[in-house]
Amino acid sequence: MESIPKVAVDGAQLVYRRIGKGRPLVVLNGFGATSADWDPTFIDRLASSNELILLNNRGIGGSTDDGQRFDIAKLADDTAHVIESLGIASVMGWSMGGFIAQAVALNYADRVDKLVLLSTDPGGIEADLASPNVWSELIDTPGTPNEQARRLLFLLFPNDVAESFYQQFGDIVAAARAQLSVELLKRQGAAMDAWHRNGVTSRLREIRVPVLIATGTEDIVIPPSNGLKLVNAIPGAWLAQVPHGGHAFMAQYPRELADLINTFLAVDGSALRPA
């Protein structure tokens, strides 16, 4: 059974989906993505062992906002308000959602049980960035929705599988792209740019909850070297590197990744916490 609650926070009304049973896991998607954009096999397998709270960030996917600029810390504040109703929860973030998840773990440590970071980086000058061409293709919105979908899928997946994903899901991705606000994407892009100027690298050692980091070895959007930077900075963190995985490797290996995450979340937290 799925419910779609709403919560009002500081100029915004946030919508989230709630599915599954078990330990609460707040799920944060990336740039221009909503709770409906996750690979369904990946989400269903996670929901078999956890209660998922799939949050739509302000201004996207039915969540509204006041049109003002925001940064990653603001999106983390929004997430913390949702977690407040749960008491405590684990948090999983992909890409930009991983930026938000790190900020939540640092700024609201008492509300986070465990942290899962997928295809993400610590921000600041320490982060390894995509090439300017890749970043431009990610944030720019020229062309028809189908042209945008094709361009996006060839960023998210290695070339030898991207065409297959486009043939299967291109029309679905195109329909989703057609619903996006260009103005909202610009505000999200500005928040990511600010993250890459500032970031949280210097604070990562403050994270005291168990952390699982996972990255695809063929990620061109957020280079997989960032996974090493994160695991070296966060005490006691786990790192999984997925061979041939692209930026959206959870759609390439949905069962394997979900099983890894479920195992991590099921382990007694006291056994994982850094000394």
Phi, psi and chi 1 to 4 in degrees:
 res  aa     phi    psi   chi1   chi2   chi3   chi4
   1 MET       -  132.5  176.8   68.2   73.6      -
   2 GLU  -113.8  136.2  175.5  176.5  -32.3      -
   3 SER  -120.2  156.7   61.5      -      -      -
   4 ILE  -127.4   81.1  -53.8  179.7      -      -
   5 PRO   -76.4  169.3   -7.5   23.6      -      -
   6 LYS  -132.6  152.4  -62.1 -179.5 -179.9 -179.6
   7 VAL  -141.2  135.5   60.5      -      -      -
   8 ALA   -90.9  128.5      -      -      -      -
   9 VAL  -144.3  119.2  -64.6      -      -      -
  10 ASP    37.0   68.4 -167.1   17.1      -      -
  11 GLY    81.4    7.5      -      -      -      -
  12 ALA  -137.9  156.0      -      -      -      -
  13 GLN  -121.4  112.7 -177.7  120.2  -16.3      -
  14 LEU   -95.7  134.7  -55.8  179.9      -      -
  15 VAL  -109.1  138.1  173.4      -      -      -
  16 TYR  -144.6  152.7   56.7   95.3      -      -
  17 ARG   -96.5  145.7  -62.9  163.4   54.3 -153.0
  18 ARG  -129.9  112.9 -160.4  164.5 -176.9  168.4
  19 ILE  -138.6  156.3   59.7  174.6      -      -
  20 GLY    87.9  176.4      -      -      -      -
  21 LYS  -136.6  145.7  -68.6 -176.5  178.2 -179.5
  22 GLY   130.9 -151.8      -      -      -      -
  23 ARG   -66.7  137.8  -57.1  167.4  -63.3  -89.5
  24 PRO   -70.5  133.8   21.3  -29.7      -      -
  25 LEU  -131.9  113.1  175.4   65.3      -      -
  26 VAL   -82.7  129.2  174.3      -      -      -
  27 VAL  -116.6  121.3  179.5      -      -      -
  28 LEU  -116.5  121.2  -54.8  172.8      -      -
  29 ASN   -88.7  178.0 -142.8  -27.1      -      -
  30 GLY   -98.0 -162.8      -      -      -      -
  31 PHE   -56.2  126.0  173.4   74.6      -      -
  32 GLY    67.0   13.5      -      -      -      -
  33 ALA  -114.1  151.0      -      -      -      -
  34 THR  -118.1  178.1   74.3      -      -      -
  35 SER   -66.0  -17.1   65.5      -      -      -
  36 ALA   -84.5   -7.8      -      -      -      -
  37 ASP   -93.6   -2.9  -65.1  -30.8      -      -
  38 TRP   -70.1  150.9  -69.6   98.6      -      -
  39 ASP   -60.9  125.3  179.1   89.2      -      -
  40 PRO   -64.9  -34.5   18.5  -30.0      -      -
  41 THR   -65.0  -42.6  -60.3      -      -      -
  42 PHE   -60.4  -47.5  176.6   61.4      -      -
  43 ILE   -67.8  -43.1  -71.1  -59.6      -      -
  44 ASP   -61.9  -38.8  -72.1  -12.5      -      -
  45 ARG   -70.0  -38.4 -155.0  160.6 -179.9  101.0
  46 LEU   -64.4  -39.4  -73.3  175.8      -      -
  47 ALA   -71.0  -13.8      -      -      -      -
  48 SER   -71.3  -18.8   68.8      -      -      -
  49 SER  -125.8   -7.4  -60.6      -      -      -
  50 ASN  -139.5  155.0  -51.9  -81.3      -      -
  51 GLU   -89.4  115.3 -178.9 -176.1   23.3      -
  52 LEU   -92.6  134.6  -54.0 -174.7      -      -
  53 ILE  -114.7   97.9  -62.6   89.9      -      -
  54 LEU   -93.8  102.4  -62.7  112.4      -      -
  55 LEU   -90.7  138.4  178.7   61.5      -      -
  56 ASN   -98.2  122.6  -73.7  -42.9      -      -
  57 ASN   -62.0  159.8  -69.8  -48.0      -      -
  58 ARG   -53.7  135.2   56.8  174.7   53.4 -137.4
  59 GLY    85.5    5.5      -      -      -      -
  60 ILE  -145.2  148.8 -166.9  169.2      -      -
  61 GLY    63.3   32.6      -      -      -      -
  62 GLY    95.3  -16.5      -      -      -      -
  63 SER   -78.4  136.3  -67.8      -      -      -
  64 THR  -107.8  164.4   60.5      -      -      -
  65 ASP  -154.6 -175.7   76.8  -18.9      -      -
  66 ASP   -92.1    5.0   52.9   12.9      -      -
  67 GLY    80.7    3.3      -      -      -      -
  68 GLN   -83.7  158.7  -60.1  -61.3  -52.8      -
  69 ARG   -62.8  150.5  -70.0  173.8   64.7   92.2
  70 PHE  -141.6  162.7   51.7   75.0      -      -
  71 ASP  -121.9 -179.1   56.7   13.5      -      -
  72 ILE   -63.3  -37.1  -64.3  -60.0      -      -
  73 ALA   -61.2  -35.9      -      -      -      -
  74 LYS   -66.6  -41.9 -178.0   68.6  170.0  179.1
  75 LEU   -66.6  -31.8  -61.6  178.6      -      -
  76 ALA   -67.6  -37.9      -      -      -      -
  77 ASP   -59.8  -44.0  -67.3  -17.4      -      -
  78 ASP   -58.6  -47.2  -69.1  -13.7      -      -
  79 THR   -61.0  -41.9  -57.1      -      -      -
  80 ALA   -62.6  -34.6      -      -      -      -
  81 HIS   -64.0  -38.9  -81.9  -73.4      -      -
  82 VAL   -67.1  -43.8  172.7      -      -      -
  83 ILE   -62.4  -32.4  -63.9  175.1      -      -
  84 GLU   -54.9  -35.6 -170.7  173.1   16.7      -
  85 SER   -72.6  -16.2   66.0      -      -      -
  86 LEU   -95.9  -16.6  -53.9  170.2      -      -
  87 GLY    93.7  -69.1      -      -      -      -
  88 ILE  -150.6  148.0 -171.8  170.5      -      -
  89 ALA  -153.8  156.5      -      -      -      -
  90 SER   -80.3  157.3  -66.2      -      -      -
  91 VAL  -130.3  130.5  179.9      -      -      -
  92 MET  -121.1  128.2 -177.8 -178.4   78.5      -
  93 GLY  -131.3  137.8      -      -      -      -
  94 TRP  -110.7  130.4  171.5   68.3      -      -
  95 SER    58.9 -120.6 -164.9      -      -      -
  96 MET   -57.9  -33.6 -173.6 -173.5   79.8      -
  97 GLY   -61.2  -29.6      -      -      -      -
  98 GLY   -69.4  -33.2      -      -      -      -
  99 PHE   -60.6  -47.5  -54.6  166.2      -      -
 100 ILE   -62.5  -43.2  -59.1  167.1      -      -
 101 ALA   -60.6  -41.1      -      -      -      -
 102 GLN   -62.2  -43.0  -68.9  171.1   70.4      -
 103 ALA   -64.9  -37.5      -      -      -      -
 104 VAL   -63.3  -46.3  172.0      -      -      -
 105 ALA   -62.7  -31.5      -      -      -      -
 106 LEU   -84.0  -39.9  -73.5  164.5      -      -
 107 ASN   -92.4  -17.2  -61.6  -22.0      -      -
 108 TYR  -136.9   53.0  -61.1   92.5      -      -
 109 ALA   -58.1  -31.7      -      -      -      -
 110 ASP   -74.4   -8.6   59.3  -28.1      -      -
 111 ARG  -103.5   -2.8  -61.4 -176.2 -169.5  175.8
 112 VAL  -111.9  128.5  177.6      -      -      -
 113 ASP   -88.3  -57.8 -175.2   22.4      -      -
 114 LYS  -138.2  164.2  -65.6  178.6 -178.2  176.0
 115 LEU  -130.2  132.3 -168.7   62.6      -      -
 116 VAL  -122.4  122.3  178.9      -      -      -
 117 LEU  -118.2  117.9  -57.8  174.4      -      -
 118 LEU  -115.4  127.0  -52.8  176.6      -      -
 119 SER    49.0   57.0  -55.0      -      -      -
 120 THR  -138.8  176.9 -163.8      -      -      -
 121 ASP  -141.7  165.4   69.6   52.8      -      -
 122 PRO   -85.3   -1.3   31.6  -36.0      -      -
 123 GLY    75.4 -176.1      -      -      -      -
 124 GLY    70.8 -176.8      -      -      -      -
 125 ILE   -70.7  -14.9   59.8  172.8      -      -
 126 GLU   -75.3  -22.4  -62.9   85.8   -3.1      -
 127 ALA   -70.8  143.4      -      -      -      -
 128 ASP   -87.5  124.7  -68.4  -28.4      -      -
 129 LEU  -103.1  159.5  -56.8 -176.7      -      -
 130 ALA   -64.5  163.0      -      -      -      -
 131 SER   -64.2  153.8   71.5      -      -      -
 132 PRO   -55.1  -36.4  -27.7   36.1      -      -
 133 ASN   -65.2  -43.9  -75.4  -15.9      -      -
 134 VAL   -63.8  -46.2  165.8      -      -      -
 135 TRP   -62.7  -40.2 -162.8 -108.2      -      -
 136 SER   -63.2  -42.2  175.5      -      -      -
 137 GLU   -65.6  -31.7  -72.9 -169.3   13.1      -
 138 LEU   -68.0  -45.8  178.1   70.5      -      -
 139 ILE   -94.3  -18.4   63.4  175.1      -      -
 140 ASP   -79.6  153.8  -71.6  -12.0      -      -
 141 THR  -128.0   32.3   55.6      -      -      -
 142 PRO   -75.1  162.1   29.9  -35.2      -      -
 143 GLY    91.0  173.3      -      -      -      -
 144 THR   -71.9  163.3   66.5      -      -      -
 145 PRO   -55.1  -37.1  -30.1   37.3      -      -
 146 ASN   -69.1  -36.5  -81.0   93.7      -      -
 147 GLU   -66.4  -40.4  -70.3  169.1  -20.2      -
 148 GLN   -63.2  -41.9  -67.7 -179.6   40.2      -
 149 ALA   -62.7  -43.8      -      -      -      -
 150 ARG   -63.1  -46.0 -176.3  176.4 -176.9   83.5
 151 ARG   -59.9  -43.3 -170.9  167.3   61.2 -118.0
 152 LEU   -65.1  -45.7  177.4   62.4      -      -
 153 LEU   -66.3  -30.3  -70.1  169.3      -      -
 154 PHE   -77.3  -13.0  -87.5   80.9      -      -
 155 LEU   -84.4  -35.8  -66.7  176.3      -      -
 156 LEU   -80.4  -22.6  -63.3 -177.9      -      -
 157 PHE  -131.2  152.5  -59.9  104.2      -      -
 158 PRO   -57.4  149.5  -24.3   34.4      -      -
 159 ASN   -55.4  -35.1  -76.0  -18.8      -      -
 160 ASP   -74.4  -11.8   60.8  -27.7      -      -
 161 VAL  -118.0  -12.8  -63.0      -      -      -
 162 ALA   -61.7  -39.3      -      -      -      -
 163 GLU   -62.3  -40.7 -178.2   64.5   36.0      -
 164 SER   -62.6  -42.7  173.5      -      -      -
 165 PHE   -64.6  -36.9  -84.9   96.2      -      -
 166 TYR   -65.8  -42.8  178.6   70.0      -      -
 167 GLN   -62.9  -37.1  -66.5  -60.0  -35.5      -
 168 GLN   -79.7  -40.8  -68.1 -179.6   69.7      -
 169 PHE  -123.7    2.7  -55.7  111.4      -      -
 170 GLY   -56.3  -44.4      -      -      -      -
 171 ASP   -67.0  -36.8  -71.4  -17.7      -      -
 172 ILE   -65.8  -45.2  -64.3  171.7      -      -
 173 VAL   -64.4  -40.4  174.4      -      -      -
 174 ALA   -61.8  -42.6      -      -      -      -
 175 ALA   -62.6  -39.1      -      -      -      -
 176 ALA   -66.9  -41.6      -      -      -      -
 177 ARG   -62.1  -35.7  -63.5  -66.5  -67.9 -176.4
 178 ALA   -65.2  -21.9      -      -      -      -
 179 GLN   -87.7  -10.2  -61.4  -62.0  -45.5      -
 180 LEU   -79.6  144.6  -66.3  177.7      -      -
 181 SER   -85.0  122.0  158.9      -      -      -
 182 VAL   -60.4  -36.8  173.2      -      -      -
 183 GLU   -63.7  -41.1 -179.1  -86.7  -25.0      -
 184 LEU   -65.9  -41.2 -175.9  -83.8      -      -
 185 LEU   -61.6  -36.8  -67.6  179.8      -      -
 186 LYS   -64.3  -39.6  -71.6 -179.7  178.0  177.6
 187 ARG   -68.4  -39.6  -73.5 -168.8  -73.9  145.6
 188 GLN   -64.2  -41.2  -75.7 -166.0  -12.3      -
 189 GLY   -61.5  -39.6      -      -      -      -
 190 ALA   -65.5  -37.3      -      -      -      -
 191 ALA   -65.1  -39.4      -      -      -      -
 192 MET   -68.5  -38.8  -67.8 -165.7  -61.8      -
 193 ASP   -61.0  -42.4  -73.4  -17.1      -      -
 194 ALA   -64.5  -38.5      -      -      -      -
 195 TRP   -59.1  -40.8  173.9  -98.9      -      -
 196 HIS   -78.8   -8.3  -74.1  133.3      -      -
 197 ARG   -89.6  -31.3  -71.4 -166.9  -57.9  -88.1
 198 ASN  -113.6  -72.9  -56.0  -50.1      -      -
 199 GLY    70.2 -170.6      -      -      -      -
 200 VAL  -132.9   17.5  -66.3      -      -      -
 201 THR   -52.3  -43.3  -61.4      -      -      -
 202 SER   -67.6  -14.6   63.4      -      -      -
 203 ARG  -106.8   -4.9  -63.5 -175.7   58.7 -158.1
 204 LEU   -59.3  -30.5  -71.3  175.3      -      -
 205 ARG   -67.3  -11.9  -66.3 -161.1  176.5  -81.2
 206 GLU   -77.7  -16.3  -60.6  171.8   22.8      -
 207 ILE   -69.1  122.5  -64.8  179.0      -      -
 208 ARG  -117.3   10.4  -51.9  -53.4  -65.7  175.7
 209 VAL  -100.3  159.3  -59.6      -      -      -
 210 PRO   -62.2  137.9  -23.2   34.9      -      -
 211 VAL  -131.5  131.1  179.9      -      -      -
 212 LEU  -111.5  125.5  170.6   64.4      -      -
 213 ILE  -112.8  133.6  -58.4  152.6      -      -
 214 ALA  -138.0  139.9      -      -      -      -
 215 THR  -146.7  151.5 -176.0      -      -      -
 216 GLY   -89.4  139.3      -      -      -      -
 217 THR   -71.6  -14.4   61.3      -      -      -
 218 GLU  -109.0   21.3  -56.7  -60.1  -41.5      -
 219 ASP   -69.7  121.3 -170.9  -15.4      -      -
 220 ILE  -103.2   -8.2   62.9  171.0      -      -
 221 VAL   -86.2  -48.4  176.5      -      -      -
 222 ILE  -126.2  100.4  -65.8 -176.5      -      -
 223 PRO   -51.2  140.5  -28.6   36.5      -      -
 224 PRO   -64.5  -15.5   19.5  -30.7      -      -
 225 SER   -59.1  -23.0   54.4      -      -      -
 226 ASN   -66.1  -28.9  -72.0  -69.3      -      -
 227 GLY   -61.0  -39.5      -      -      -      -
 228 LEU   -66.6  -39.4  -67.6  170.2      -      -
 229 LYS   -61.9  -41.6  -68.1  176.2 -177.0  -71.3
 230 LEU   -67.3  -47.0  -72.7  164.9      -      -
 231 VAL   -67.9  -30.3   77.0      -      -      -
 232 ASN   -75.2  -21.9  -73.1  -28.1      -      -
 233 ALA   -97.4  -26.3      -      -      -      -
 234 ILE   -96.4  119.8  -59.5  172.6      -      -
 235 PRO   -58.5  128.3  -24.6   34.8      -      -
 236 GLY    73.3    8.9      -      -      -      -
 237 ALA   -69.2  151.1      -      -      -      -
 238 TRP   -97.5  148.3  -64.9   13.6      -      -
 239 LEU  -130.7  128.9  172.8   63.1      -      -
 240 ALA  -118.1  125.9      -      -      -      -
 241 GLN  -111.3  120.8  -63.6  172.5  -57.2      -
 242 VAL   -98.8  113.1  178.8      -      -      -
 243 PRO   -58.2  134.8  -23.5   34.4      -      -
 244 HIS    66.6   10.8 -163.8   57.2      -      -
 245 GLY   -80.1  135.4      -      -      -      -
 246 GLY   -88.9 -166.9      -      -      -      -
 247 HIS   -60.8  -39.3 -170.4   56.4      -      -
 248 ALA  -101.0   49.4      -      -      -      -
 249 PHE   -64.5  -15.9   67.2  102.0      -      -
 250 MET   -66.5  -21.1   72.0  -70.9  -66.1      -
 251 ALA   -86.2  -20.5      -      -      -      -
 252 GLN   -79.2  -38.0  -68.2  175.0 -100.1      -
 253 TYR  -131.4   59.9  -50.9  103.5      -      -
 254 PRO   -63.9  -41.9   22.9  -33.7      -      -
 255 ARG   -70.9  -45.6  -65.2  173.5 -179.4   83.2
 256 GLU   -63.2  -43.3  -64.4   86.8  -14.3      -
 257 LEU   -69.9  -42.2 -177.9   59.9      -      -
 258 ALA   -61.1  -40.2      -      -      -      -
 259 ASP   -64.3  -40.3  -72.1  -12.5      -      -
 260 LEU   -61.4  -46.0  173.2   65.1      -      -
 261 ILE   -65.6  -42.8  -66.5  169.0      -      -
 262 ASN   -60.8  -39.9  -74.4  -20.2      -      -
 263 THR   -63.8  -46.0  -62.5      -      -      -
 264 PHE   -59.0  -44.8  171.6   74.4      -      -
 265 LEU   -70.1  -25.5  -65.9  174.1      -      -
 266 ALA   -82.0  -22.1      -      -      -      -
 267 VAL   -66.8  139.5  173.3      -      -      -
 268 ASP   -53.3  120.8 -178.4   -3.1      -      -
 269 GLY   -59.2  -31.5      -      -      -      -
 270 SER   -65.9  -25.9   62.4      -      -      -
 271 ALA   -78.1  -16.6      -      -      -      -
 272 LEU  -102.4  -21.0  -63.9  173.9      -      -
 273 ARG   -65.6  138.7  -68.4 -179.1 -171.7  -84.1
 274 PRO   -64.3  148.7   20.4  -30.6      -      -
 275 ALA   -66.9      -      -      -      -      -
